[in-house]
Structures are given as structure tokens and as C-alpha cells.
Amino acid sequence: MFDFDKVYDRRPTSTFKWDALPDLFQTPTDANVIPMWVADMDFAVAPVIEEAWQARMQHPIYGYTKAPDSLYTAITHWQARYGWTIHKEDILFYSGVVPALAAIIRECTPADATIVISTPAYYPFKDVPERLGRTVVECPLTIGNERFEYDFAALEDMLKTSDAYILCNPHNPGGTVWSQETLARIVTLCRQYDVLLISDEIHADLVFAPHTHVPAMPLTTKEDRFITLIAPTKTFNLAGIQFAVAVTANKDIYTALQTAATNAAQSGPHIFAIAATEAAYTQGQPWLDALMDYLAETIHYVKAELEQIDGIRVWAPEASYLMWMDVRGVDITEKELMQRFKEQGVIIYPGSKFGVTGEGFFRINIASPRSVIKEAVVRMKRALQHA
């Protein structure tokens, strides 16, 4: 029904995945490489989304937009699957999760704020606050059985003297799905020390059974300094529509962000973001179900193949299409191994990109057609066998 095996050449489409190779990896865009670094997918979007765009294009005028009630309804109904009731008056629109994060840090924390992140962490969690003049402190996660765990004593110690905590729920880059108990402890600590809690939940829809996503917001009260960030873009491969949603029941936070958006003449979502989001959230479930089955098979394949190499362990993620490869058992530096991957034609992120805690690991994006993945695995095995 959905063809995830079809290979598309994305290079003519102004895609960051390819066009950023010269700047970030000193690799030409026409090189014989397989990019597996940035977190988007090489799959065509759900047909219902294409149909929604085609339907909208039947009207030849693309003027200013105002978010319709149908958009709010689509968002709230989709999130209700997690037992989460969202109210329209708690929703704010942004051009992405990272721009939303920047706005929250800028408007809701003092200029000399200290921000806590749990590493390894999605690198904008560190980069964005620091660019805004804030101090970021890293609280390392501990390693369990192919998943991360919290050191709550260390986290509490840091939160006592901090202004905000950025949570990744589910976790990127490790793919860990946090339990309700874990999230409740985080919420309680942030409440106890009056810390702003920002929960990035963009990977929430990509959770593999038997795990289930637990949204953090239902564990909070309206008085808590809390905000969640969500989007259809990771789930439905729509990063290019530049759309995300911030949700907060705290009126002080909402007012501060809404005022800042008004002062910056920030408008609502554009025409095609509205059409795509409504289609995805009202008709996209069959495509998502098929995607998750395909990704699960790919994860099983990659793990089985790469773990044939002595010293290599690859975590099967509980959520998302990002695999965390443990190379600590191989006697070679990250820099040398990164170079070997490049020489074999595979571009992936080293774990140190996500903080010191990530050293000894690599993050692999496996959201590509199986034929591409199989070729990438062959190349990676050649690099690792020479390690």
C-alpha cells in the first residue's frame, strides 16, 4: 500500500541532508556517500498529505492565513490518544521546535540563567541557550540495558541552582522512552525548585510496541512552569513545512510568549503547513502504522548485521529511527573511526556531537529504503572490520 522501498534522489531538492555536506563534513554533494546524520526520512510523505496539498492548490490564491478551528481540532484529537487533553487557548504556533525553544529561553528565563540538560542530548539544547547568553550545565545520564537512565541525585543537585531544565521525551539520541514514574519525578523536582520545565516531545509518535509514550503535561498543574513542544514534522517527514506547536497551561508563560510573537510580527502557520498537519493528524494513521513496521524490521536487520563485528553493540531504540551504536569495545579513536566511515562512503554523527557523555558512540539514521540501508551496512562493516 505504501512504498518505503522506493529510492529517491534528494540532491536536486535543496535538502539540508545533502547540501550541508561540504560545510559540515567536508564532503562534496556529488560524492558517492550515504548520508545518515540528520534526522529526517528518505520516504515519500503519506499520500493523504500530497492529496491535501493538491486540493489546496486548486485555489490559485495564497494570501495571509489564520489558523482555522479545524487545525486546532486535528492537533487536540491526535494528542488525545495519549490521554492528554489540550485546550485551544493553551496552543502557540512556531516555525519549528528549535525556534520555539529559542523563544522560550529568550522570553521565559533571565539573561544570566543556568539551563540544565541531560546528556547525551540533542545538540540545540546546548547550542541555542548558549547563543542566547545562558549557561548550560550537563547532567550525564547513566547507561542501562540499551537505554539511558536518570541519576536523580545528580539532577536534583543541579536543579537546586538552575532556572530551566530541557527534557527530551522520548530521548534523542538514545531512543529511550521515559516511564510515567521517571517523568513524575522530574516534574516534582522542577516544581520543588521552581525550575522552568521544557519538554521536547517531537519523537512521541514514533514509539515501538510494547513501549508507550507518556506526555509530561498531564503530570503538571496550571501553576507549574511548564511547556511542551510537539510537531507532526518528525512523524510524517515534514520538516520542510517548518511547523511546531507549543502547549502551556501556565498563563504567565503563555502571555510572555504570545506578547513576544506579536511584537516580532510573527504570523501563524503557512497554508501548506495547515493542510499537511490536518491531513496527517486526521488521515495519516495507516501510513504511520506501516512506517513503524518497516522501521522495526530495519532496526532488527541493522542491529544483527553490525553486532557481528567484535566490540560493537547497537541499541534497538524504544522510539524513533535513530540508532545509538556503541563502539567503546573497538580500540580506535572517534576521529579515526569517523574518517574510516567517510572513506567508505557513510556519513553519520559521532556521539560527541551530543555532549561528552556521547563519546564512544555514533548516531545512525536508518529511515531510508532497505536497499540503501543494506549498502550502508556493508560500508560500515568494512570500516569497522579495519578498526
C-alpha positions as CSV (number, residue, x, y, z in Angstrom):
1,M,0.0,0.0,0.0
2,F,2.9,2.4,0.9
3,D,6.2,2.0,-0.9
4,F,9.0,2.6,1.5
5,D,11.5,0.7,-0.7
6,K,11.4,3.3,-3.5
7,V,14.7,5.2,-3.7
8,Y,14.5,9.0,-4.4
9,D,17.4,11.2,-5.4
10,R,17.0,14.1,-3.0
11,R,20.0,16.1,-4.2
12,P,18.0,18.4,-6.6
13,T,15.6,19.4,-3.9
14,S,17.6,21.9,-1.8
15,T,17.8,19.3,1.0
16,F,19.9,20.0,4.1
17,K,20.9,16.3,4.2
18,W,23.0,16.7,1.1
19,D,23.6,20.4,0.6
20,A,25.2,20.8,4.1
21,L,27.8,18.0,3.4
22,P,30.5,20.4,2.2
23,D,30.3,22.7,5.2
24,L,29.7,20.1,7.9
25,F,31.6,17.1,6.7
26,Q,34.0,18.5,4.0
27,T,32.3,16.1,1.5
28,P,31.1,17.3,-1.9
29,T,27.4,16.9,-2.7
30,D,28.1,14.7,-5.7
31,A,30.2,12.2,-3.7
32,N,29.3,8.5,-3.6
33,V,28.2,8.7,0.1
34,I,25.1,7.7,2.1
35,P,24.1,10.5,4.5
36,M,22.7,9.0,7.7
37,W,23.3,12.0,10.0
38,V,20.4,14.5,10.0
39,A,17.0,13.3,11.5
40,D,14.7,13.3,8.5
41,M,13.5,10.4,6.4
42,D,14.1,9.3,2.8
43,F,10.5,8.2,2.4
44,A,7.7,9.9,0.4
45,V,5.1,11.6,2.6
46,A,1.8,9.9,3.2
47,P,-0.4,10.1,0.1
48,V,-3.2,11.8,2.1
49,I,-0.8,14.7,2.6
50,E,0.0,15.1,-1.0
51,E,-3.7,14.9,-1.8
52,A,-4.4,17.7,0.7
53,W,-1.8,19.9,-0.9
54,Q,-3.1,19.2,-4.4
55,A,-6.6,20.0,-3.2
56,R,-5.4,23.3,-1.7
57,M,-3.6,24.2,-4.9
58,Q,-6.9,24.0,-6.8
59,H,-7.5,27.5,-5.4
60,P,-4.9,29.9,-7.0
61,I,-4.7,32.4,-4.2
62,Y,-2.2,32.1,-1.4
63,G,-2.7,35.1,0.8
64,Y,-2.3,35.6,4.5
65,T,-3.5,32.8,6.7
66,K,-5.3,32.5,10.1
67,A,-5.2,29.1,11.8
68,P,-8.6,27.5,11.4
69,D,-10.5,25.7,14.1
70,S,-10.1,22.5,12.1
71,L,-6.3,22.8,12.7
72,Y,-6.7,23.1,16.5
73,T,-9.2,20.2,16.4
74,A,-6.8,17.9,14.5
75,I,-4.0,18.6,16.9
76,T,-6.1,18.1,20.1
77,H,-7.7,14.9,18.7
78,W,-4.3,13.4,17.8
79,Q,-2.8,14.1,21.2
80,A,-5.9,12.7,23.0
81,R,-4.6,9.2,22.1
82,Y,-2.1,9.7,24.9
83,G,-4.7,10.6,27.5
84,W,-3.8,14.3,27.0
85,T,-6.5,16.9,26.8
86,I,-5.2,20.1,25.1
87,H,-7.2,23.3,25.1
88,K,-7.1,25.6,22.2
89,E,-6.2,28.6,24.4
90,D,-3.0,26.8,25.5
91,I,-1.6,26.5,22.0
92,L,1.0,28.6,20.3
93,F,2.4,28.1,16.8
94,Y,6.1,28.3,15.8
95,S,8.2,27.5,12.7
96,G,9.9,24.6,14.4
97,V,10.7,23.1,17.7
98,V,14.1,24.7,17.8
99,P,12.8,28.2,17.1
100,A,10.2,27.6,19.8
101,L,12.9,26.6,22.2
102,A,14.8,29.7,21.4
103,A,11.8,31.9,22.1
104,I,11.1,30.2,25.4
105,I,14.7,30.6,26.6
106,R,14.8,34.2,25.5
107,E,11.4,35.2,26.9
108,C,11.0,33.0,30.0
109,T,14.5,32.8,31.6
110,P,16.7,35.6,33.0
111,A,19.6,36.8,30.9
112,D,22.1,35.1,33.3
113,A,20.0,31.9,33.5
114,T,21.5,28.4,34.1
115,I,19.9,25.7,31.9
116,V,20.3,22.0,32.8
117,I,20.3,19.3,30.1
118,S,20.7,15.6,30.4
119,T,23.5,14.4,28.1
120,P,23.9,13.0,25.6
121,A,21.4,15.5,24.4
122,Y,20.1,16.8,21.1
123,Y,22.8,19.4,20.4
124,P,20.5,22.5,20.0
125,F,19.6,22.0,23.7
126,K,23.1,23.3,24.4
127,D,23.8,25.5,21.4
128,V,20.6,27.6,21.5
129,P,20.7,28.7,25.2
130,E,24.5,29.4,24.9
131,R,23.9,31.6,21.8
132,L,21.4,33.5,23.9
133,G,24.0,34.1,26.6
134,R,22.7,31.5,29.1
135,T,24.9,29.0,30.9
136,V,24.3,25.3,30.1
137,V,25.3,22.6,32.6
138,E,25.3,18.9,31.6
139,C,23.9,16.3,33.9
140,P,25.0,12.9,32.4
141,L,22.5,10.1,32.0
142,T,23.6,6.7,33.1
143,I,23.7,3.7,30.8
144,G,21.3,0.8,31.4
145,N,20.4,-2.2,29.1
146,E,20.5,-0.5,25.7
147,R,18.8,2.6,27.2
148,F,19.5,5.6,29.3
149,E,18.5,6.1,32.9
150,Y,18.4,9.2,35.2
151,D,20.8,9.8,38.1
152,F,18.1,11.7,40.1
153,A,20.5,12.6,42.9
154,A,22.8,14.4,40.5
155,L,19.8,16.0,38.7
156,E,18.3,17.3,41.9
157,D,21.7,18.8,42.9
158,M,21.9,20.7,39.7
159,L,18.3,21.9,39.7
160,K,18.7,23.5,43.1
161,T,20.7,26.3,41.5
162,S,19.2,26.4,38.0
163,D,16.5,28.2,36.1
164,A,15.3,25.8,33.5
165,Y,15.5,22.1,32.5
166,I,15.2,20.8,28.9
167,L,13.7,17.3,28.7
168,C,13.7,15.2,25.6
169,N,10.7,12.8,25.8
170,P,11.3,10.3,24.2
171,H,15.0,10.7,24.2
172,N,17.2,11.8,21.3
173,P,19.8,10.4,20.5
174,G,19.3,7.3,22.6
175,G,15.7,6.4,21.8
176,T,14.7,5.8,25.4
177,V,11.0,6.1,26.3
178,W,10.6,7.6,29.8
179,S,8.2,6.0,32.2
180,Q,5.5,7.9,34.0
181,E,7.4,7.3,37.2
182,T,10.5,8.9,35.8
183,L,8.6,11.9,34.3
184,A,6.7,12.4,37.6
185,R,10.0,12.6,39.5
186,I,11.3,15.2,37.0
187,V,8.1,17.3,37.3
188,T,8.2,17.1,41.1
189,L,11.9,18.2,41.2
190,C,11.2,21.2,38.8
191,R,8.2,22.2,40.9
192,Q,10.2,21.9,44.2
193,Y,13.0,24.2,42.9
194,D,10.8,26.5,40.8
195,V,12.6,25.4,37.6
196,L,11.0,26.0,34.2
197,L,10.5,22.6,32.5
198,I,10.6,22.4,28.7
199,S,9.6,19.1,27.3
200,D,10.5,18.4,23.7
201,E,8.2,15.6,22.6
202,I,8.7,15.6,18.8
203,H,9.5,11.9,18.7
204,A,6.4,10.9,20.7
205,D,4.5,9.3,17.8
206,L,7.5,7.1,16.8
207,V,7.3,4.7,19.8
208,F,7.7,1.0,19.2
209,A,5.5,-1.5,21.0
210,P,5.4,-2.6,23.8
211,H,6.5,0.8,24.9
212,T,4.1,3.7,25.1
213,H,4.6,7.4,25.2
214,V,3.7,9.3,28.3
215,P,3.2,13.1,27.8
216,A,4.6,15.2,30.6
217,M,2.0,17.9,30.7
218,P,-0.8,15.8,32.3
219,L,1.5,15.3,35.3
220,T,1.7,19.1,35.8
221,T,-0.7,21.7,37.1
222,K,-1.5,25.1,35.7
223,E,0.7,26.7,38.3
224,D,3.7,24.7,37.2
225,R,6.3,26.5,35.0
226,F,5.9,24.0,32.2
227,I,5.7,23.9,28.4
228,T,5.6,21.1,25.8
229,L,6.8,21.2,22.2
230,I,5.2,18.9,19.6
231,A,5.0,18.7,15.9
232,P,3.9,16.4,13.0
233,T,7.1,17.0,11.2
234,K,9.3,14.2,12.6
235,T,6.4,11.7,12.5
236,F,5.3,12.4,8.9
237,N,8.6,13.5,7.4
238,L,7.5,17.2,7.0
239,A,10.5,19.2,8.4
240,G,10.3,21.4,5.3
241,I,6.9,22.8,6.3
242,Q,8.5,24.4,9.3
243,F,5.7,24.0,11.8
244,A,5.6,23.2,15.5
245,V,3.2,23.6,18.4
246,A,4.0,24.8,22.0
247,V,1.5,24.0,24.7
248,T,1.3,25.5,28.1
249,A,-1.4,26.0,30.7
250,N,0.7,28.5,32.6
251,K,-0.8,31.9,31.7
252,D,2.4,33.8,32.6
253,I,4.4,31.7,30.2
254,Y,1.7,31.9,27.5
255,T,1.3,35.7,27.8
256,A,5.1,36.2,27.6
257,L,5.4,34.1,24.5
258,Q,2.3,35.5,22.8
259,T,3.4,39.1,23.5
260,A,6.9,38.4,22.1
261,A,5.4,36.8,19.0
262,T,3.1,39.8,18.5
263,N,5.9,42.3,18.9
264,A,8.0,40.3,16.4
265,A,5.1,40.3,13.9
266,Q,5.2,36.5,14.0
267,S,2.4,35.1,11.9
268,G,0.7,31.7,12.2
269,P,1.3,28.6,10.2
270,H,1.5,28.9,6.4
271,I,-1.1,27.5,4.0
272,F,0.7,24.2,3.3
273,A,1.6,23.5,6.9
274,I,-2.1,23.8,7.8
275,A,-3.1,21.4,5.0
276,A,-0.4,18.9,5.8
277,T,-1.0,18.9,9.6
278,E,-4.7,18.4,9.3
279,A,-4.3,15.6,6.8
280,A,-1.6,13.9,8.8
281,Y,-3.5,14.1,12.1
282,T,-6.9,13.1,10.7
283,Q,-6.0,10.5,8.0
284,G,-2.3,9.6,8.4
285,Q,-2.5,6.7,10.9
286,P,-2.4,3.9,8.3
287,W,0.7,5.3,6.8
288,L,2.3,5.7,10.2
289,D,1.4,2.1,11.2
290,A,3.1,0.8,8.0
291,L,6.1,3.1,8.6
292,M,6.6,1.7,12.1
293,D,6.5,-1.9,10.9
294,Y,9.1,-1.0,8.2
295,L,11.4,0.8,10.7
296,A,11.2,-2.1,13.2
297,E,12.4,-4.6,10.5
298,T,15.2,-2.3,9.5
299,I,16.3,-1.8,13.1
300,H,16.4,-5.6,13.6
301,Y,18.5,-6.0,10.4
302,V,21.0,-3.3,11.3
303,K,21.5,-4.5,14.8
304,A,22.0,-8.1,13.8
305,E,24.5,-7.2,11.0
306,L,26.6,-4.7,12.8
307,E,26.8,-6.7,16.0
308,Q,28.6,-9.4,14.0
309,I,31.7,-7.1,14.5
310,D,33.6,-7.8,17.7
311,G,33.2,-4.9,20.2
312,I,30.2,-3.3,18.5
313,R,26.8,-3.0,20.2
314,V,23.8,-1.3,18.6
315,W,20.9,-0.2,20.7
316,A,17.5,-1.0,19.4
317,P,15.6,2.2,20.1
318,E,12.4,2.2,22.0
319,A,11.4,5.2,19.9
320,S,12.4,6.9,16.7
321,Y,14.5,5.9,13.7
322,L,17.8,6.9,15.3
323,M,20.1,4.0,16.4
324,W,22.8,4.5,19.0
325,M,25.9,2.5,18.2
326,D,28.3,1.7,21.0
327,V,31.9,1.4,19.6
328,R,33.7,1.6,23.0
329,G,34.7,-2.0,22.5
330,V,36.8,-1.1,19.4
331,D,40.3,0.1,20.0
332,I,40.2,3.3,17.9
333,T,39.5,6.9,18.4
334,E,36.3,8.6,17.4
335,K,38.1,10.8,15.0
336,E,39.8,7.9,13.3
337,L,36.6,5.9,13.1
338,M,34.7,8.9,11.7
339,Q,37.3,9.2,9.0
340,R,37.0,5.5,8.1
341,F,33.2,5.8,7.8
342,K,33.7,8.7,5.4
343,E,36.3,6.8,3.4
344,Q,33.8,4.0,3.0
345,G,31.1,6.5,2.0
346,V,28.9,6.7,5.1
347,I,28.2,10.0,6.9
348,I,26.9,9.7,10.5
349,Y,27.1,11.8,13.6
350,P,29.8,11.0,16.2
351,G,28.3,10.7,19.7
352,S,30.4,13.6,21.0
353,K,28.1,15.9,19.0
354,F,25.6,15.3,21.7
355,G,27.9,16.0,24.6
356,V,30.9,14.4,26.4
357,T,28.7,11.6,27.6
358,G,28.2,10.6,23.9
359,E,31.9,9.8,23.3
360,G,32.4,6.2,22.2
361,F,29.1,6.2,20.3
362,F,27.7,7.1,16.9
363,R,24.1,8.0,16.0
364,I,22.7,6.4,12.8
365,N,19.6,7.4,11.0
366,I,18.1,4.3,9.5
367,A,15.0,5.9,7.9
368,S,15.9,5.0,4.3
369,P,14.8,2.4,1.8
370,R,16.1,-1.1,2.7
371,S,18.4,-1.3,-0.3
372,V,20.1,1.9,0.9
373,I,20.4,0.6,4.4
374,K,21.9,-2.7,3.2
375,E,24.6,-0.9,1.2
376,A,25.3,1.4,4.2
377,V,25.7,-1.6,6.5
378,V,28.2,-3.2,4.1
379,R,30.2,0.0,4.0
380,M,30.1,0.4,7.8
381,K,31.2,-3.2,8.4
382,R,34.2,-2.6,6.1
383,A,35.1,0.4,8.2
384,L,34.7,-1.4,11.4
385,Q,36.5,-4.6,10.3
386,H,39.5,-2.4,9.6
387,A,39.3,-0.9,13.1
